[in-house]
Amino acid sequence: MEKRILGKTDLNIAPIVFGGNVFGWTIDEQKSFEILDHFVESGFNFIRHGKW
């Protein structure tokens, strides 16, 4: 997967960011880990939590 530079940092992130505010609110721990494992295995590497 092609990664992109995040702003003026040296961080390379995937072009899609995962919104992580559902964890602990709408899905249980087991399902949370299943989703996160699949997300990382697919080449993504940035999870956003909270407000921008």
CHARMM internal coordinates of N, CA and C (Angstrom, degrees):
IC EDIT
DIST 1 N 1 CA 1.4419
DIST 1 CA 1 C 1.5284
ANGL 1 N 1 CA 1 C 108.91
DIST 1 C 2 N 1.2988
ANGL 1 CA 1 C 2 N 115.17
DIHE 1 N 1 CA 1 C 2 N 138.32
DIST 2 N 2 CA 1.4591
ANGL 1 C 2 N 2 CA 120.26
DIHE 1 CA 1 C 2 N 2 CA 177.72
DIST 2 CA 2 C 1.5290
ANGL 2 N 2 CA 2 C 109.44
DIHE 1 C 2 N 2 CA 2 C -74.05
DIST 2 C 3 N 1.3057
ANGL 2 CA 2 C 3 N 116.01
DIHE 2 N 2 CA 2 C 3 N 130.86
DIST 3 N 3 CA 1.4613
ANGL 2 C 3 N 3 CA 121.13
DIHE 2 CA 2 C 3 N 3 CA 178.33
DIST 3 CA 3 C 1.5348
ANGL 3 N 3 CA 3 C 109.13
DIHE 2 C 3 N 3 CA 3 C -104.19
DIST 3 C 4 N 1.3026
ANGL 3 CA 3 C 4 N 116.68
DIHE 3 N 3 CA 3 C 4 N 160.92
DIST 4 N 4 CA 1.4640
ANGL 3 C 4 N 4 CA 122.90
DIHE 3 CA 3 C 4 N 4 CA -179.83
DIST 4 CA 4 C 1.5199
ANGL 4 N 4 CA 4 C 109.45
DIHE 3 C 4 N 4 CA 4 C -127.95
DIST 4 C 5 N 1.3207
ANGL 4 CA 4 C 5 N 115.50
DIHE 4 N 4 CA 4 C 5 N 150.90
DIST 5 N 5 CA 1.4652
ANGL 4 C 5 N 5 CA 121.32
DIHE 4 CA 4 C 5 N 5 CA 176.97
DIST 5 CA 5 C 1.5288
ANGL 5 N 5 CA 5 C 108.65
DIHE 4 C 5 N 5 CA 5 C -73.09
DIST 5 C 6 N 1.3213
ANGL 5 CA 5 C 6 N 116.53
DIHE 5 N 5 CA 5 C 6 N 134.87
DIST 6 N 6 CA 1.4570
ANGL 5 C 6 N 6 CA 122.28
DIHE 5 CA 5 C 6 N 6 CA 178.93
DIST 6 CA 6 C 1.5233
ANGL 6 N 6 CA 6 C 109.35
DIHE 5 C 6 N 6 CA 6 C -88.67
DIST 6 C 7 N 1.3244
ANGL 6 CA 6 C 7 N 116.18
DIHE 6 N 6 CA 6 C 7 N 106.13
DIST 7 N 7 CA 1.4631
ANGL 6 C 7 N 7 CA 121.38
DIHE 6 CA 6 C 7 N 7 CA 177.06
DIST 7 CA 7 C 1.5072
ANGL 7 N 7 CA 7 C 112.98
DIHE 6 C 7 N 7 CA 7 C 55.28
DIST 7 C 8 N 1.3271
ANGL 7 CA 7 C 8 N 116.69
DIHE 7 N 7 CA 7 C 8 N -130.02
DIST 8 N 8 CA 1.4618
ANGL 7 C 8 N 8 CA 122.41
DIHE 7 CA 7 C 8 N 8 CA -179.47
DIST 8 CA 8 C 1.5201
ANGL 8 N 8 CA 8 C 111.44
DIHE 7 C 8 N 8 CA 8 C -102.71
DIST 8 C 9 N 1.3456
ANGL 8 CA 8 C 9 N 116.08
DIHE 8 N 8 CA 8 C 9 N 29.83
DIST 9 N 9 CA 1.4575
ANGL 8 C 9 N 9 CA 120.99
DIHE 8 CA 8 C 9 N 9 CA 179.84
DIST 9 CA 9 C 1.5218
ANGL 9 N 9 CA 9 C 109.34
DIHE 8 C 9 N 9 CA 9 C -104.76
DIST 9 C 10 N 1.3161
ANGL 9 CA 9 C 10 N 116.61
DIHE 9 N 9 CA 9 C 10 N -179.19
DIST 10 N 10 CA 1.4612
ANGL 9 C 10 N 10 CA 120.66
DIHE 9 CA 9 C 10 N 10 CA 173.58
DIST 10 CA 10 C 1.5390
ANGL 10 N 10 CA 10 C 110.73
DIHE 9 C 10 N 10 CA 10 C -104.96
DIST 10 C 11 N 1.3437
ANGL 10 CA 10 C 11 N 116.10
DIHE 10 N 10 CA 10 C 11 N 20.27
DIST 11 N 11 CA 1.4582
ANGL 10 C 11 N 11 CA 121.18
DIHE 10 CA 10 C 11 N 11 CA 179.37
DIST 11 CA 11 C 1.5231
ANGL 11 N 11 CA 11 C 110.36
DIHE 10 C 11 N 11 CA 11 C -85.09
DIST 11 C 12 N 1.3213
ANGL 11 CA 11 C 12 N 116.32
DIHE 11 N 11 CA 11 C 12 N 129.85
DIST 12 N 12 CA 1.4597
ANGL 11 C 12 N 12 CA 122.22
DIHE 11 CA 11 C 12 N 12 CA 175.38
DIST 12 CA 12 C 1.5179
ANGL 12 N 12 CA 12 C 108.26
DIHE 11 C 12 N 12 CA 12 C -102.72
DIST 12 C 13 N 1.3349
ANGL 12 CA 12 C 13 N 115.59
DIHE 12 N 12 CA 12 C 13 N 120.94
DIST 13 N 13 CA 1.4599
ANGL 12 C 13 N 13 CA 119.73
DIHE 12 CA 12 C 13 N 13 CA -179.21
DIST 13 CA 13 C 1.5296
ANGL 13 N 13 CA 13 C 110.44
DIHE 12 C 13 N 13 CA 13 C -125.34
DIST 13 C 14 N 1.3107
ANGL 13 CA 13 C 14 N 115.59
DIHE 13 N 13 CA 13 C 14 N 157.91
DIST 14 N 14 CA 1.4581
ANGL 13 C 14 N 14 CA 121.82
DIHE 13 CA 13 C 14 N 14 CA 175.43
DIST 14 CA 14 C 1.5275
ANGL 14 N 14 CA 14 C 108.96
DIHE 13 C 14 N 14 CA 14 C -67.94
DIST 14 C 15 N 1.3476
ANGL 14 CA 14 C 15 N 117.37
DIHE 14 N 14 CA 14 C 15 N 154.69
DIST 15 N 15 CA 1.4626
ANGL 14 C 15 N 15 CA 119.75
DIHE 14 CA 14 C 15 N 15 CA -177.71
DIST 15 CA 15 C 1.5281
ANGL 15 N 15 CA 15 C 114.38
DIHE 14 C 15 N 15 CA 15 C -71.72
DIST 15 C 16 N 1.3345
ANGL 15 CA 15 C 16 N 117.83
DIHE 15 N 15 CA 15 C 16 N -9.25
DIST 16 N 16 CA 1.4593
ANGL 15 C 16 N 16 CA 121.03
DIHE 15 CA 15 C 16 N 16 CA 177.20
DIST 16 CA 16 C 1.5255
ANGL 16 N 16 CA 16 C 108.52
DIHE 15 C 16 N 16 CA 16 C -115.05
DIST 16 C 17 N 1.3245
ANGL 16 CA 16 C 17 N 116.17
DIHE 16 N 16 CA 16 C 17 N 130.56
DIST 17 N 17 CA 1.4582
ANGL 16 C 17 N 17 CA 122.60
DIHE 16 CA 16 C 17 N 17 CA -179.62
DIST 17 CA 17 C 1.5231
ANGL 17 N 17 CA 17 C 108.45
DIHE 16 C 17 N 17 CA 17 C -106.64
DIST 17 C 18 N 1.3189
ANGL 17 CA 17 C 18 N 116.61
DIHE 17 N 17 CA 17 C 18 N 135.98
DIST 18 N 18 CA 1.4584
ANGL 17 C 18 N 18 CA 122.19
DIHE 17 CA 17 C 18 N 18 CA -179.03
DIST 18 CA 18 C 1.5233
ANGL 18 N 18 CA 18 C 109.39
DIHE 17 C 18 N 18 CA 18 C -90.83
DIST 18 C 19 N 1.3233
ANGL 18 CA 18 C 19 N 117.12
DIHE 18 N 18 CA 18 C 19 N 126.94
DIST 19 N 19 CA 1.4619
ANGL 18 C 19 N 19 CA 121.71
DIHE 18 CA 18 C 19 N 19 CA 175.71
DIST 19 CA 19 C 1.5157
ANGL 19 N 19 CA 19 C 109.62
DIHE 18 C 19 N 19 CA 19 C -80.53
DIST 19 C 20 N 1.3133
ANGL 19 CA 19 C 20 N 117.23
DIHE 19 N 19 CA 19 C 20 N 114.33
DIST 20 N 20 CA 1.4548
ANGL 19 C 20 N 20 CA 120.74
DIHE 19 CA 19 C 20 N 20 CA -172.61
DIST 20 CA 20 C 1.5079
ANGL 20 N 20 CA 20 C 116.05
DIHE 19 C 20 N 20 CA 20 C -96.37
DIST 20 C 21 N 1.3239
ANGL 20 CA 20 C 21 N 118.38
DIHE 20 N 20 CA 20 C 21 N 8.35
DIST 21 N 21 CA 1.4539
ANGL 20 C 21 N 21 CA 118.69
DIHE 20 CA 20 C 21 N 21 CA -176.58
DIST 21 CA 21 C 1.5237
ANGL 21 N 21 CA 21 C 113.98
DIHE 20 C 21 N 21 CA 21 C -75.22
DIST 21 C 22 N 1.3440
ANGL 21 CA 21 C 22 N 118.61
DIHE 21 N 21 CA 21 C 22 N -1.59
DIST 22 N 22 CA 1.4686
ANGL 21 C 22 N 22 CA 120.29
DIHE 21 CA 21 C 22 N 22 CA 177.29
DIST 22 CA 22 C 1.5253
ANGL 22 N 22 CA 22 C 112.04
DIHE 21 C 22 N 22 CA 22 C -80.53
DIST 22 C 23 N 1.3204
ANGL 22 CA 22 C 23 N 116.88
DIHE 22 N 22 CA 22 C 23 N -20.51
DIST 23 N 23 CA 1.4581
ANGL 22 C 23 N 23 CA 120.15
DIHE 22 CA 22 C 23 N 23 CA -176.11
DIST 23 CA 23 C 1.5249
ANGL 23 N 23 CA 23 C 110.49
DIHE 22 C 23 N 23 CA 23 C -71.37
DIST 23 C 24 N 1.3104
ANGL 23 CA 23 C 24 N 114.85
DIHE 23 N 23 CA 23 C 24 N 129.11
DIST 24 N 24 CA 1.4558
ANGL 23 C 24 N 24 CA 120.23
DIHE 23 CA 23 C 24 N 24 CA -178.28
DIST 24 CA 24 C 1.5201
ANGL 24 N 24 CA 24 C 113.36
DIHE 23 C 24 N 24 CA 24 C 88.01
DIST 24 C 25 N 1.3179
ANGL 24 CA 24 C 25 N 117.45
DIHE 24 N 24 CA 24 C 25 N -11.55
DIST 25 N 25 CA 1.4648
ANGL 24 C 25 N 25 CA 120.76
DIHE 24 CA 24 C 25 N 25 CA -179.27
DIST 25 CA 25 C 1.5211
ANGL 25 N 25 CA 25 C 111.55
DIHE 24 C 25 N 25 CA 25 C -110.18
DIST 25 C 26 N 1.3317
ANGL 25 CA 25 C 26 N 116.35
DIHE 25 N 25 CA 25 C 26 N -47.49
DIST 26 N 26 CA 1.4635
ANGL 25 C 26 N 26 CA 118.87
DIHE 25 CA 25 C 26 N 26 CA -172.37
DIST 26 CA 26 C 1.5239
ANGL 26 N 26 CA 26 C 113.79
DIHE 25 C 26 N 26 CA 26 C -119.01
DIST 26 C 27 N 1.3270
ANGL 26 CA 26 C 27 N 118.36
DIHE 26 N 26 CA 26 C 27 N -14.51
DIST 27 N 27 CA 1.4671
ANGL 26 C 27 N 27 CA 120.64
DIHE 26 CA 26 C 27 N 27 CA 177.91
DIST 27 CA 27 C 1.5179
ANGL 27 N 27 CA 27 C 109.73
DIHE 26 C 27 N 27 CA 27 C -133.85
DIST 27 C 28 N 1.3345
ANGL 27 CA 27 C 28 N 115.24
DIHE 27 N 27 CA 27 C 28 N 154.13
DIST 28 N 28 CA 1.4640
ANGL 27 C 28 N 28 CA 119.68
DIHE 27 CA 27 C 28 N 28 CA -177.00
DIST 28 CA 28 C 1.5327
ANGL 28 N 28 CA 28 C 111.48
DIHE 27 C 28 N 28 CA 28 C -81.91
DIST 28 C 29 N 1.3134
ANGL 28 CA 28 C 29 N 115.81
DIHE 28 N 28 CA 28 C 29 N 175.61
DIST 29 N 29 CA 1.4660
ANGL 28 C 29 N 29 CA 121.96
DIHE 28 CA 28 C 29 N 29 CA -175.27
DIST 29 CA 29 C 1.5262
ANGL 29 N 29 CA 29 C 112.29
DIHE 28 C 29 N 29 CA 29 C -61.47
DIST 29 C 30 N 1.3193
ANGL 29 CA 29 C 30 N 117.99
DIHE 29 N 29 CA 29 C 30 N -44.95
DIST 30 N 30 CA 1.4584
ANGL 29 C 30 N 30 CA 120.79
DIHE 29 CA 29 C 30 N 30 CA -178.33
DIST 30 CA 30 C 1.5262
ANGL 30 N 30 CA 30 C 111.03
DIHE 29 C 30 N 30 CA 30 C -61.07
DIST 30 C 31 N 1.3265
ANGL 30 CA 30 C 31 N 117.58
DIHE 30 N 30 CA 30 C 31 N -46.85
DIST 31 N 31 CA 1.4621
ANGL 30 C 31 N 31 CA 121.35
DIHE 30 CA 30 C 31 N 31 CA -179.92
DIST 31 CA 31 C 1.5236
ANGL 31 N 31 CA 31 C 110.51
DIHE 30 C 31 N 31 CA 31 C -66.38
DIST 31 C 32 N 1.3291
ANGL 31 CA 31 C 32 N 117.33
DIHE 31 N 31 CA 31 C 32 N -36.11
DIST 32 N 32 CA 1.4632
ANGL 31 C 32 N 32 CA 121.24
DIHE 31 CA 31 C 32 N 32 CA 177.72
DIST 32 CA 32 C 1.5268
ANGL 32 N 32 CA 32 C 110.71
DIHE 31 C 32 N 32 CA 32 C -58.93
DIST 32 C 33 N 1.3335
ANGL 32 CA 32 C 33 N 116.66
DIHE 32 N 32 CA 32 C 33 N -46.92
DIST 33 N 33 CA 1.4619
ANGL 32 C 33 N 33 CA 119.99
DIHE 32 CA 32 C 33 N 33 CA 179.85
DIST 33 CA 33 C 1.5245
ANGL 33 N 33 CA 33 C 111.83
DIHE 32 C 33 N 33 CA 33 C -66.32
DIST 33 C 34 N 1.3332
ANGL 33 CA 33 C 34 N 117.51
DIHE 33 N 33 CA 33 C 34 N -37.29
DIST 34 N 34 CA 1.4620
ANGL 33 C 34 N 34 CA 120.28
DIHE 33 CA 33 C 34 N 34 CA 177.33
DIST 34 CA 34 C 1.5252
ANGL 34 N 34 CA 34 C 110.83
DIHE 33 C 34 N 34 CA 34 C -60.23
DIST 34 C 35 N 1.3250
ANGL 34 CA 34 C 35 N 116.58
DIHE 34 N 34 CA 34 C 35 N -45.64
DIST 35 N 35 CA 1.4620
ANGL 34 C 35 N 35 CA 121.68
DIHE 34 CA 34 C 35 N 35 CA -179.46
DIST 35 CA 35 C 1.5234
ANGL 35 N 35 CA 35 C 110.84
DIHE 34 C 35 N 35 CA 35 C -66.17
DIST 35 C 36 N 1.3310
ANGL 35 CA 35 C 36 N 117.04
DIHE 35 N 35 CA 35 C 36 N -46.07
DIST 36 N 36 CA 1.4672
ANGL 35 C 36 N 36 CA 120.39
DIHE 35 CA 35 C 36 N 36 CA -179.57
DIST 36 CA 36 C 1.5251
ANGL 36 N 36 CA 36 C 111.78
DIHE 35 C 36 N 36 CA 36 C -64.71
DIST 36 C 37 N 1.3178
ANGL 36 CA 36 C 37 N 117.73
DIHE 36 N 36 CA 36 C 37 N -40.61
DIST 37 N 37 CA 1.4648
ANGL 36 C 37 N 37 CA 120.68
DIHE 36 CA 36 C 37 N 37 CA 177.78
DIST 37 CA 37 C 1.5248
ANGL 37 N 37 CA 37 C 110.66
DIHE 36 C 37 N 37 CA 37 C -60.90
DIST 37 C 38 N 1.3125
ANGL 37 CA 37 C 38 N 117.22
DIHE 37 N 37 CA 37 C 38 N -45.27
DIST 38 N 38 CA 1.4619
ANGL 37 C 38 N 38 CA 120.89
DIHE 37 CA 37 C 38 N 38 CA 179.69
DIST 38 CA 38 C 1.5332
ANGL 38 N 38 CA 38 C 110.78
DIHE 37 C 38 N 38 CA 38 C -64.66
DIST 38 C 39 N 1.3149
ANGL 38 CA 38 C 39 N 117.08
DIHE 38 N 38 CA 38 C 39 N -40.17
DIST 39 N 39 CA 1.4686
ANGL 38 C 39 N 39 CA 123.27
DIHE 38 CA 38 C 39 N 39 CA 178.61
DIST 39 CA 39 C 1.5256
ANGL 39 N 39 CA 39 C 110.34
DIHE 38 C 39 N 39 CA 39 C -57.85
DIST 39 C 40 N 1.3222
ANGL 39 CA 39 C 40 N 117.26
DIHE 39 N 39 CA 39 C 40 N -49.66
DIST 40 N 40 CA 1.4677
ANGL 39 C 40 N 40 CA 121.94
DIHE 39 CA 39 C 40 N 40 CA -179.14
DIST 40 CA 40 C 1.5308
ANGL 40 N 40 CA 40 C 111.27
DIHE 39 C 40 N 40 CA 40 C -69.08
DIST 40 C 41 N 1.3155
ANGL 40 CA 40 C 41 N 117.63
DIHE 40 N 40 CA 40 C 41 N -41.89
DIST 41 N 41 CA 1.4634
ANGL 40 C 41 N 41 CA 121.51
DIHE 40 CA 40 C 41 N 41 CA 178.31
DIST 41 CA 41 C 1.5276
ANGL 41 N 41 CA 41 C 111.98
DIHE 40 C 41 N 41 CA 41 C -61.67
DIST 41 C 42 N 1.3256
ANGL 41 CA 41 C 42 N 117.23
DIHE 41 N 41 CA 41 C 42 N -25.09
DIST 42 N 42 CA 1.4618
ANGL 41 C 42 N 42 CA 122.01
DIHE 41 CA 41 C 42 N 42 CA 179.97
DIST 42 CA 42 C 1.5252
ANGL 42 N 42 CA 42 C 111.96
DIHE 41 C 42 N 42 CA 42 C -84.01
DIST 42 C 43 N 1.3313
ANGL 42 CA 42 C 43 N 117.53
DIHE 42 N 42 CA 42 C 43 N -1.87
DIST 43 N 43 CA 1.4592
ANGL 42 C 43 N 43 CA 121.05
DIHE 42 CA 42 C 43 N 43 CA 176.19
DIST 43 CA 43 C 1.5101
ANGL 43 N 43 CA 43 C 116.06
DIHE 42 C 43 N 43 CA 43 C 100.50
DIST 43 C 44 N 1.3154
ANGL 43 CA 43 C 44 N 116.84
DIHE 43 N 43 CA 43 C 44 N 1.07
DIST 44 N 44 CA 1.4612
ANGL 43 C 44 N 44 CA 119.94
DIHE 43 CA 43 C 44 N 44 CA 178.84
DIST 44 CA 44 C 1.5251
ANGL 44 N 44 CA 44 C 109.71
DIHE 43 C 44 N 44 CA 44 C -84.39
DIST 44 C 45 N 1.3400
ANGL 44 CA 44 C 45 N 116.47
DIHE 44 N 44 CA 44 C 45 N 154.93
DIST 45 N 45 CA 1.4602
ANGL 44 C 45 N 45 CA 117.61
DIHE 44 CA 44 C 45 N 45 CA -173.07
DIST 45 CA 45 C 1.5367
ANGL 45 N 45 CA 45 C 114.62
DIHE 44 C 45 N 45 CA 45 C -148.98
DIST 45 C 46 N 1.3185
ANGL 45 CA 45 C 46 N 118.68
DIHE 45 N 45 CA 45 C 46 N 18.11
DIST 46 N 46 CA 1.4594
ANGL 45 C 46 N 46 CA 119.73
DIHE 45 CA 45 C 46 N 46 CA -179.63
DIST 46 CA 46 C 1.5093
ANGL 46 N 46 CA 46 C 109.88
DIHE 45 C 46 N 46 CA 46 C -136.00
DIST 46 C 47 N 1.3208
ANGL 46 CA 46 C 47 N 116.41
DIHE 46 N 46 CA 46 C 47 N 123.03
DIST 47 N 47 CA 1.4645
ANGL 46 C 47 N 47 CA 122.30
DIHE 46 CA 46 C 47 N 47 CA 178.77
DIST 47 CA 47 C 1.5185
ANGL 47 N 47 CA 47 C 107.85
DIHE 46 C 47 N 47 CA 47 C -118.71
DIST 47 C 48 N 1.3085
ANGL 47 CA 47 C 48 N 115.47
DIHE 47 N 47 CA 47 C 48 N 126.26
DIST 48 N 48 CA 1.4584
ANGL 47 C 48 N 48 CA 121.74
DIHE 47 CA 47 C 48 N 48 CA -179.15
DIST 48 CA 48 C 1.5216
ANGL 48 N 48 CA 48 C 108.72
DIHE 47 C 48 N 48 CA 48 C -100.71
DIST 48 C 49 N 1.3087
ANGL 48 CA 48 C 49 N 116.36
DIHE 48 N 48 CA 48 C 49 N 135.13
DIST 49 N 49 CA 1.4518
ANGL 48 C 49 N 49 CA 120.57
DIHE 48 CA 48 C 49 N 49 CA 176.77
DIST 49 CA 49 C 1.5255
ANGL 49 N 49 CA 49 C 108.55
DIHE 48 C 49 N 49 CA 49 C -132.26
DIST 49 C 50 N 1.2896
ANGL 49 CA 49 C 50 N 116.53
DIHE 49 N 49 CA 49 C 50 N 130.09
DIST 50 N 50 CA 1.4634
ANGL 49 C 50 N 50 CA 120.56
DIHE 49 CA 49 C 50 N 50 CA 178.69
DIST 50 CA 50 C 1.5051
ANGL 50 N 50 CA 50 C 112.52
DIHE 49 C 50 N 50 CA 50 C 91.17
DIST 50 C 51 N 1.3105
ANGL 50 CA 50 C 51 N 115.45
DIHE 50 N 50 CA 50 C 51 N -165.54
DIST 51 N 51 CA 1.4700
ANGL 50 C 51 N 51 CA 121.55
DIHE 50 CA 50 C 51 N 51 CA -177.24
DIST 51 CA 51 C 1.5166
ANGL 51 N 51 CA 51 C 110.88
DIHE 50 C 51 N 51 CA 51 C -84.68
DIST 51 C 52 N 1.3266
ANGL 51 CA 51 C 52 N 115.99
DIHE 51 N 51 CA 51 C 52 N 153.21
DIST 52 N 52 CA 1.4760
ANGL 51 C 52 N 52 CA 121.04
DIHE 51 CA 51 C 52 N 52 CA 176.00
DIST 52 CA 52 C 1.4895
ANGL 52 N 52 CA 52 C 109.27
DIHE 51 C 52 N 52 CA 52 C -78.83
END
COOR INIT
IC SEED 1 N 1 CA 1 C
IC BUILD
